[in-house]
Amino acid sequence: MNEITRTAAPPEKTHLKIGFVPLADAAPVVAAKLLEFGHAHGLTLELSRQPSWAALRDKLLAGELDAAHSLYGLVYGVQLGIGGPQTDMAVLMVLNRNGQAITLSNRLADALAEHGTLPRALATLGRTPVFAQTFPTGTHAMWLYYWLAAQGVHPLRDIESVVIPPPQMVAALAEDRLDGLCVGEPWPALAQRRGMGRTVIRSGEIWPDHPEKVLACRRDFVERYPNTARALVQTMLEACRWLDGAGHRTEIAQWLARPEMLGADADLIAAMLEGGAGSSAPDMKFFGGGSVNYPLESEGIWFLTQFERWGMMARRDDYREIAQALNQTALYREAAETIGVSVPAVAPKPVFIDGRVWDGENAAAYVEGFEIASR
C-alpha cells in the first residue's frame, strides 16, 4: 500500500455517516469502511444502506447522512430542484465508471432478435412498453433514454417509464411487469442468470468510460467542514486505489454479498466488478491511476444537456457556472495531491453510441443536434 500523508489540518468532524444503495459500484465506500482507510485521515465512517435513491436523497438533505454514494444525475437534479426540493449540492469526486446495463424481458429480446430493430420489436407487444429506471434525473434514466432514442424510440412518447429501486428490479421483471430496465450491476446479471431477461447493452457501450456514481454531499457540509470533506476524498481515493489491486475485487465481493450489503451471490458480484462476465464493454473502473475520479465539469454539464433534451428544465445559459459550483475540483486537487494521486491533464471527448461527440462546449448546439428530443 502506498504511504499515506495526513491532511495539513485535522478534520472538523471526525465521525461521518455515509449512505449507499445496494449496488456493486458501492465497493469504494464499503472498502473504505471495512479497511478503515479513514483512520489515517482522522475519520471514522459509518455506513448506512438505503432502500432507494429517493430515500438516500431525503436523508442526505435532512442531514441524517453526511455524504453518500450517489447517482451523478441525482445530485444535479437536486441542485436544480427537479422533482423535489432545491438544495445546493456538491460533487466531491467520481467513485466509478461504467458498470450499468439495459436488460430486456425474454419476450422482447426474442422479438428484437427476430425483427432486427427495436421499434419493430416493440410493435409486437401490442401495448405501450414499460421500462424501468431508478430515479428520474439519475444516470440510469439518462442511459435508458439515450439508448432508446439512438434506436429510434422516443422515451417520452413511445414507452412508459417507471421508477423502481435497484434491489426490486429483478422481482418486477419476474412478475412480468416490465419489458425492459436499466440498473446497475449485479441486478442485470442476476436477472439473466435466473432466466428472467437478457442484457442487450452495457452502459459503457453507450458512453465509453462514463462517470456513474459520485461521492456527494450538501454544499454547506463542504463550507462548514472543509478539512473533513478533503479527508473524506482522500479516504475514498485510498479505497478506489485499493480496489485496483490484484485479487481485491474478489475480496470485496465477499463482503458485498452479505445480506446487510447487497444480498447477492459473491461470484456474480465479483464477475461484474472484474469486467461484466466476459462482455466486450469497458470494465467497471474505480481508480485507474486517478483517471477515474476527477469530477470534470464538462461531464456534469452533459447531464444538464440531457435534462434540457428531455424537457426536465428550460434552456439556461449558465450550465458551466452550475457545474463549477457543484463539482469541487479545487478541493479534489488538494486532496489528491496530498496522497500522490495525479489529476488528468486533458478532458476526454467521448463518442456516444449514436456517433455524437461531447466536447464540453456549446451545450445549446449540442442539444439542438438531437433528432429525438422533447421539443
C-alpha positions in Angstrom: 0.0 0.0 0.0 1.3 3.5 -0.8 2.5 5.6 2.1 -0.3 7.9 3.3 0.3 11.5 4.2 -2.1 13.1 6.7 -4.1 16.2 5.8 -2.4 19.5 6.8 -5.3 20.4 9.2 -7.4 17.9 11.3 -11.0 17.3 10.2 -13.6 19.5 11.9 -15.9 16.5 12.1 -14.5 13.0 12.6 -17.5 10.6 12.6 -19.3 10.5 9.3 -22.4 8.6 8.2 -22.2 7.6 4.6 -25.2 6.4 2.6 -25.2 3.8 -0.1 -27.7 1.9 -2.3 -27.1 -1.9 -2.8 -25.1 -2.0 -6.0 -21.7 -3.4 -6.9 -20.4 0.1 -7.5 -20.8 0.8 -3.8 -17.5 -1.1 -3.5 -15.4 2.0 -2.7 -17.5 3.1 0.3 -17.7 -0.5 1.6 -13.9 -1.0 1.2 -13.3 2.4 2.9 -15.2 1.3 5.9 -14.1 -2.4 6.1 -10.4 -1.5 5.8 -10.8 1.7 7.8 -8.9 3.9 5.3 -10.4 6.9 7.1 -8.4 6.4 10.3 -5.2 7.6 8.6 -7.1 10.8 7.8 -8.7 11.3 11.1 -12.1 9.9 10.1 -14.4 7.1 11.3 -17.0 6.1 8.8 -20.4 4.6 9.5 -22.2 3.0 6.5 -26.0 3.3 6.1 -27.7 1.2 3.5 -30.7 2.9 1.8 -33.6 1.1 0.1 -33.9 3.6 -2.8 -32.3 6.7 -4.3 -35.2 8.8 -3.1 -34.6 7.7 0.4 -30.9 8.4 0.1 -31.7 11.9 -1.2 -34.1 12.7 1.5 -31.8 11.6 4.3 -28.9 13.5 2.7 -30.9 16.7 2.5 -32.3 16.2 6.1 -28.7 15.9 7.5 -29.2 12.3 8.5 -26.3 11.4 6.1 -23.1 13.4 5.9 -22.3 12.2 2.4 -23.3 9.4 0.0 -22.6 7.1 -2.9 -25.0 8.8 -5.3 -26.1 8.9 -8.9 -24.4 11.7 -10.7 -27.6 12.9 -12.2 -29.4 12.8 -8.9 -27.1 15.4 -7.4 -27.6 17.8 -10.4 -31.4 17.2 -10.3 -31.5 18.2 -6.6 -29.3 21.3 -7.3 -31.9 22.4 -9.9 -35.0 21.4 -7.8 -36.2 19.0 -10.4 -38.9 16.8 -9.0 -38.2 17.8 -5.4 -36.8 20.4 -3.1 -33.9 22.5 -4.3 -30.7 22.3 -2.2 -27.2 23.4 -3.1 -25.1 20.3 -3.6 -21.5 19.2 -4.0 -19.9 16.5 -6.1 -16.6 15.7 -4.3 -15.3 13.0 -6.7 -16.3 10.3 -9.1 -16.4 6.8 -7.5 -16.6 4.7 -10.6 -17.1 4.5 -14.3 -19.2 2.0 -16.4 -21.0 -0.9 -14.7 -24.7 -0.5 -15.6 -26.8 -2.3 -18.2 -30.0 -2.4 -20.1 -31.9 -5.7 -19.8 -35.0 -6.7 -21.9 -37.6 -9.3 -21.0 -37.2 -12.6 -22.8 -40.2 -11.9 -24.9 -38.9 -8.5 -26.1 -35.3 -9.8 -26.5 -36.7 -12.6 -28.7 -38.7 -10.1 -30.8 -35.6 -7.9 -31.2 -33.6 -10.8 -32.4 -36.4 -11.8 -34.9 -37.3 -8.4 -36.2 -33.9 -6.7 -36.1 -34.9 -3.2 -34.8 -36.2 -2.1 -31.5 -39.3 -0.2 -32.9 -40.4 -3.3 -34.8 -39.8 -5.5 -31.7 -41.8 -3.1 -29.5 -44.7 -3.1 -32.0 -45.1 -6.9 -31.4 -46.2 -6.2 -27.8 -49.5 -4.7 -28.9 -49.4 -2.2 -26.0 -47.3 0.6 -24.5 -44.0 -0.9 -23.4 -42.9 -0.4 -19.8 -39.3 0.3 -19.0 -37.9 0.9 -15.5 -35.1 3.1 -14.3 -34.1 4.1 -10.7 -34.5 7.8 -10.4 -36.0 10.5 -12.8 -32.8 12.5 -13.1 -30.4 9.7 -12.4 -27.8 8.1 -14.6 -30.0 5.0 -15.4 -32.8 7.2 -16.8 -30.2 9.0 -18.9 -28.6 5.8 -20.3 -32.0 4.3 -21.0 -33.4 7.4 -22.8 -30.2 7.9 -24.8 -30.2 4.3 -25.9 -33.9 4.2 -26.8 -33.5 7.4 -28.8 -30.5 6.0 -30.6 -32.7 3.1 -31.7 -35.4 5.4 -33.0 -37.7 5.0 -29.9 -38.9 8.2 -28.2 -38.6 7.7 -24.5 -41.2 10.2 -23.6 -43.9 9.2 -26.2 -43.3 5.6 -27.2 -42.8 3.9 -23.8 -43.9 4.2 -20.2 -41.0 5.0 -17.9 -41.3 3.9 -14.2 -39.1 4.2 -11.2 -38.1 1.1 -9.3 -35.3 0.8 -6.6 -32.4 -1.3 -7.8 -32.9 -4.3 -5.5 -36.5 -4.6 -6.6 -35.8 -4.7 -10.4 -35.4 -8.4 -10.8 -38.6 -9.2 -9.0 -40.5 -6.7 -11.2 -39.1 -8.4 -14.3 -40.0 -11.8 -13.0 -43.6 -10.7 -12.3 -43.9 -9.7 -16.0 -44.4 -6.0 -15.0 -41.6 -4.8 -17.2 -40.4 -5.0 -20.8 -37.0 -3.6 -20.0 -34.9 -2.0 -17.3 -31.7 0.0 -16.8 -29.9 -0.6 -13.5 -26.5 -1.1 -12.0 -24.9 -4.5 -11.6 -25.3 -7.1 -10.2 -29.0 -6.9 -10.8 -29.0 -7.2 -14.6 -26.6 -10.2 -14.4 -28.9 -11.7 -11.7 -31.9 -11.4 -14.0 -30.0 -13.1 -16.8 -28.7 -15.8 -14.6 -32.2 -16.6 -13.4 -33.5 -16.7 -17.0 -35.8 -13.7 -16.4 -34.3 -11.4 -19.1 -31.3 -10.7 -21.3 -28.8 -7.9 -21.1 -28.7 -6.3 -24.6 -26.2 -3.4 -23.9 -24.0 -2.2 -21.2 -23.7 1.5 -20.3 -20.0 1.6 -21.2 -21.1 0.9 -24.8 -23.5 3.9 -24.7 -20.8 6.3 -23.4 -17.4 4.6 -23.0 -16.0 5.1 -19.5 -18.8 7.4 -18.5 -19.0 8.7 -14.9 -21.5 6.8 -12.8 -21.7 7.1 -9.0 -20.2 10.1 -7.3 -19.4 11.0 -3.7 -21.9 13.7 -2.9 -22.9 15.9 0.0 -24.7 19.2 0.6 -22.7 22.3 -0.3 -23.0 23.6 3.3 -21.2 20.5 4.5 -18.1 21.5 2.5 -18.4 25.1 3.6 -18.7 24.1 7.3 -16.2 21.2 7.3 -13.7 21.8 4.5 -10.9 19.7 6.2 -13.4 16.9 6.7 -14.5 17.0 3.1 -10.9 16.9 1.9 -10.1 14.0 4.3 -13.2 12.1 3.0 -12.0 12.5 -0.6 -8.6 11.2 0.4 -10.2 8.2 2.2 -12.3 7.3 -0.8 -9.3 7.7 -3.2 -7.4 5.2 -1.0 -10.3 2.8 -1.3 -10.6 3.2 -5.0 -6.8 2.7 -5.4 -7.0 -0.5 -3.2 -9.8 -1.9 -5.5 -7.3 -1.9 -8.4 -5.0 -4.2 -6.5 -4.7 -7.9 -7.6 -7.5 -10.0 -6.0 -9.1 -7.1 -4.2 -12.3 -7.0 -6.2 -12.9 -10.7 -5.5 -12.2 -10.0 -1.8 -14.7 -7.1 -1.6 -17.3 -9.1 -3.5 -17.4 -11.5 -0.5 -18.4 -8.6 1.7 -20.8 -7.0 -0.8 -22.6 -10.4 -1.0 -23.6 -10.2 2.7 -27.4 -9.7 3.4 -26.7 -6.3 5.0 -25.0 -5.1 1.9 -26.3 -6.5 -1.4 -27.5 -9.9 -0.6 -26.5 -11.4 -4.0 -24.1 -14.2 -4.9 -20.4 -13.3 -4.4 -19.3 -14.9 -7.6 -21.8 -12.9 -9.6 -20.7 -9.6 -7.9 -17.0 -10.5 -8.5 -17.7 -11.1 -12.2 -19.3 -7.8 -12.6 -16.5 -5.9 -10.7 -13.9 -7.7 -12.9 -15.5 -6.8 -16.2 -19.1 -7.8 -16.9 -18.7 -11.6 -17.2 -16.8 -11.6 -20.5 -18.5 -8.6 -22.0 -16.6 -6.7 -24.6 -17.8 -3.5 -22.9 -15.4 -1.4 -20.9 -14.7 -2.8 -17.4 -16.1 -1.2 -14.3 -13.4 1.3 -13.3 -12.7 2.7 -9.8 -9.2 4.3 -9.9 -7.0 3.8 -13.0 -4.1 5.7 -11.5 -6.5 8.6 -10.7 -8.0 8.9 -14.2 -11.5 7.8 -12.9 -12.0 10.1 -10.0 -11.6 13.8 -11.0 -15.0 15.5 -11.1 -14.8 17.0 -14.5 -17.1 20.0 -15.0 -17.8 19.0 -18.6 -19.3 15.7 -17.5 -21.6 17.5 -15.2 -22.7 19.8 -17.9 -23.6 16.8 -20.1 -26.3 15.8 -17.6 -27.7 19.3 -17.8 -27.9 19.0 -21.6 -29.9 15.8 -21.2 -32.3 17.4 -18.6 -32.9 20.1 -21.2 -33.2 17.5 -24.0 -36.0 15.6 -22.2 -37.9 18.7 -21.0 -37.0 18.4 -17.4 -35.7 22.0 -17.4 -35.8 25.0 -19.7 -32.7 26.1 -21.5 -30.3 28.2 -19.4 -27.1 30.0 -20.3 -25.3 29.2 -17.0 -24.5 25.5 -17.3 -20.8 26.0 -16.8 -21.4 28.1 -13.7 -23.7 25.4 -12.3 -21.1 22.8 -12.8 -18.3 24.9 -11.4 -20.2 25.5 -8.2 -21.3 21.8 -7.9 -18.1 20.0 -8.8 -15.5 20.6 -6.1 -12.4 20.5 -8.3 -10.2 22.6 -6.2 -10.8 20.6 -3.1 -10.3 17.4 -5.1 -7.0 18.6 -6.4 -5.8 19.4 -2.9 -6.9 16.1 -1.6 -5.4 14.1 -4.5 -2.1 15.9 -4.4 -1.6 15.2 -0.7 -1.8 11.4 -1.3 0.1 11.3 -4.6 -2.9 10.8 -6.9 -2.5 12.5 -10.3 -5.2 14.6 -12.0 -6.0 14.1 -15.7 -4.4 16.8 -17.8 -6.9 16.7 -20.6 -10.6 16.2 -20.6 -11.8 13.4 -22.8 -14.2 13.9 -25.7 -16.4 10.8 -25.6 -18.0 9.4 -28.7 -21.5 8.0 -27.9 -23.3 5.0 -29.4 -25.0 7.3 -32.0 -21.7 8.8 -33.1 -22.2 12.1 -31.4 -19.2 13.6 -29.7 -19.4 15.7 -26.5 -16.5 18.1 -26.1 -18.0 20.1 -23.2 -18.6 23.2 -25.3 -21.7 24.9 -26.8 -24.4 23.0 -24.9 -27.2 24.7 -26.8 -25.9 23.5 -30.2 -25.3 20.0 -28.8 -28.9 19.7 -27.6 -30.3 21.1 -30.8 -28.4 18.5 -32.8 -30.6 15.6 -31.5 -33.3 14.5 -33.8 -35.3 12.9 -30.9 -35.9 15.2 -28.0 -38.8 16.7 -26.0 -39.4 19.6 -28.4 
